Amino acid sequence: MMRDENGAAYPVVLIVAVLSLFVIFEVTQIYISEIGFVTEMKDYYEKRIIQLLKNAIIEN
């Protein structure tokens, strides 16, 4: 009876390892997309501020 359970650890470890790698991959992708969004918004608002300042200088 114990003889059949000796190889049961490998599939469990393999499943846990694959799930762990999947979670790490997903967290990394979320982080990268958030950084991209923040960078995009920062660039947009910097351009918008420069445009507003140019318009204010032209009007005065």
Order of alpha helices (4+ residues) and beta strands (2+ residues): alpha
